[in-house]
Amino acid sequence: MKFIDPQLLYTFVKLAYAGRFTKAAEQVGLSQSAVTQQIQKLEQLLGAALIERGKKQVTLTPQGQTLLGKAEKLLLQHESLLTEFNKTRMIGRIRFGSPEDFATLYLPSILARFSNLYPQVLIEVNCELTLRLLEVYEEGGYDIIVYKQEPAHHLEGAVPLWEEPLVWVHGNSYDLDQALQENRIRLVVSPEPCVYRTRGIEALDQQGIEWEQVYTSQSVAGTIAAVRGGLGMTVLPVTSVPADLIHVSPAHRHLPPLEATQIKLLSAPNPSQAIQVFQNFIQESLQGGETNYYKL
């Protein structure tokens, strides 16, 4: 029976996302020639070509795409097996940054389960707007951040988590039909910089709908309270809309559609074991236990 060394799969996954042998070699701590040899060995074991070499980067063949998903799951299982027998001994400190809505909806259950498994790992959580999270991360102030990705800005090394639809939201006392008839929307938004604010204003401008900013709040709770009070409309992820507020269907004939928000994760280079495990734990938790991404 043939067995595949997990290191070969790990190198392959790194190369698949890096797109270049030089960068993959840096990430796995091997020479470029060693990475090449490992990929060749993996191809020999499987009897299939996994990559195609271009002028600037490599791409996956159909067989390589098939292997990528399976390799990530196997590596995650391998990591889970190792941490299962080492979790009581794992100690560390993690500086984690998150948008407020993510922290409110998803983080409590994630932190509770992680802390139960790894009681000696201290997690310091801070909530900020996305652009501020990225600034502090670049300054070395965070070990891991979850952030909202603008489509035009892709950060190298970012791991996709999921996409979530954005919707227009208003309270029962806000007369949307009257506002559209007058061609003037009252907005309740976060101050700049804010992804949701930018997305909403750009959508209105593109459709020629006038708007006025009537209320700003740093917090999601403050925004929802103002909308609930009828001051105006806002933009929220569909899962964040309280039951007593109205989210406008994308099929509404007047309001412009909103592009889904992309949620991604960034982890600092050379992470500790605790940081690696926490990152994998977030991915597994958000993707139903079968994460499609693996990163060490």
ZIUR-V742576 format. One record per backbone hydrogen bond with DSSP energy under -1.0 kcal/mol. NH is the residue of the N-H (numbers start at 1). CO is the residue of the C=O. Records with the same first field share a line. If there is no record, write none. Layout:
# ZIUR-V742576
NH=CO  CO
This chain:
# ZIUR-V742576
8=5
9=5
10=6
11=7
12=8
13=9
14=10
15=11
16=12
17=13
18=14
19=15
24=20
25=21
26=22
27=23
28=24
29=25
30=25
35=31
36=32
37=33
38=34
39=35
40=36
41=37
42=38
43=39
44=40
45=41
46=42
47=43
48=43
52=59
54=57
58=19
59=52
61=50
65=61
66=62
67=63
68=64
69=65
70=66
71=67
72=68
73=69
74=70
75=71
76=72
77=73
78=74
79=75
80=76
81=77
82=78
83=79
84=80
87=83
89=86
90=86
92=120
94=122
96=124
97=144
98=126
103=99
104=100
105=101
106=102
107=102
110=106
111=107
112=108
113=109
114=110
115=111
116=112
117=113
118=114
121=118
122=92
124=94
126=96
128=98
133=129
134=130
135=131
136=132
137=133
138=134
139=135
140=137
141=136
143=95
144=95
145=266
146=97
147=264
149=262
153=150
158=155
159=265
161=263
162=263
164=261
167=236
169=234
170=246
174=171
176=174
179=175
180=176
181=177
182=178
184=179
185=210
187=212
188=233
189=215
198=194
199=195
200=196
201=197
202=198
203=199
204=200
205=201
206=202
207=203
208=205
209=204
210=183
212=185
214=187
215=187
217=189
223=219
224=220
225=221
226=222
227=223
228=224
229=225
230=227
231=226
233=186
234=169
236=167
238=165
240=237
245=242
246=170
248=168
252=249
261=164
263=162
264=147
265=159
266=145
268=143
276=272
277=273
278=274
279=275
280=276
281=277
282=278
283=279
284=280
285=281
286=282
287=283
289=284
290=287
